[in-house]
Amino acid sequence: MINRRLLAQMEWPLLFITLAVALAGLANIYSSTFVQEIDIYNRQLQWLAVGLVFMAAAIAFDYTLLDRYGYFIYFLALGLLVWALVFGRTVAGTQRWISLGFVTFQPSEFTKLAVIVILARHFAARPARPGGLALRDLVFPALLIAVPFFLVAAQPDLGTALIFVLIFCSVVLVVKVRLKTAAGLLLAFAPLVPIAWGSLKGYQKARLLSFLDPSSDPLGSGYHLLQSKIAIGSGGFWGKGFTKGTQGKLMFLPEHHTDFIFSILAEEWGLAGSLTVMALFLSLILYGLHVARSSKDRFGFLLALGLSSLFFWHIVINLGMVSGLMPVVGVPLPFFSYGGSFLVTAFIGAGLLINIKMRRFIF
């Protein structure tokens, strides 16, 4: 439970930033869907309420319990991934969802948190090596990531699988690896690139290549990106105004309420609004790193670092996707993209960051 002493240590700026981004995202969802898809907004509003409850729960308990029950959380997440892969609901050719009748959720989103917890637990339990980690030190944590990676890639969900790898790399870089270990990893994974490429489906290859020249297939693999650029460019500096955008409402831009939601923001609020939201995102990441730095225990430090990297990579990849700087791999924008599973996951992540900061003087 939260007592007065802990409330005095509440990270109010981080809470304010989280709520500000979430409300801005909700308003953006409304603007992009109210003409023909208002049910999407209503569902997102309900998920936001659920997310706030989960964030409060993530703040209230002692986060060191995650260290104690790390493997239970990890294997529970793996079990849900297997369940989704075998018995899950198929939507648009992908088998990612578990339906409980009254609610449908995507376990791969919550697995991101489980991966962060298990990595933090693993590295926190081992003393730092003065010269950095050797290759043998990374074998077991790499296996911990490999299992959910392949389970999610089989759904298929390339974007989420990529996030697992990037979180792993972020944590490993901070705990430090030897230079020859890093070089050895690069050499070991280099032969796997053509194998991975050959295992991709045709539409996945087309998406990865279309960002190089989207105009080469303007009505196919390059269509999303071209329409996204039109939306962003038409916003100018000040934008067309709230609810005045046309790319999403007239259905020119596919996935305008999910992967390409930032394009709607740029169209209606222009460069000024885009920079404001980007500043909020930057503040969220910096506060996360501040929480990590101020943590008094190694598990809290690594947990906060992993959560910060989760937000960082989602934001960077999504903004890179919609602007044409990165391939379209289906990575949602935190608190903005429609989807209850990731919205709740993001709220839990923010709540855990607040939790870690509040309890920094207990150790």
Secondary structure, DSSP 4 states (H G I P E B T S, - for coil): ---HHHHTT--HHHHHHHHHHHHHHHHHHHHHHTTT-HHHHHHHHHHHHHHHHHHHHHHHS-THHHHHTHHHHHHHHHHHHHHHHHHPEEETTEEEEEE-SS-EE-HHHHHHHHHHHHHHHHHHTSPPPTT-B-HHHHHHHHHHHHHHHHHHHTTT-HHHHHHHHHHHHHHHHHH-B-HHHHHHHHHHHTTHHHHHHHHS-HHHHHHHHHTT-GGGSTTTTTHHHHHHHHHHHHTTTT-S-TT---TTTTT-STTTTTTTHHHHHHHHHHHHHHHHHHHHHHHHHHHHHHHHHH-SSHHHHHHHHHHHHHHHHHHHHHHHHHHTSS-----PPTTTSS-HHHHHHHHHHHHHHHHHHHTTT--
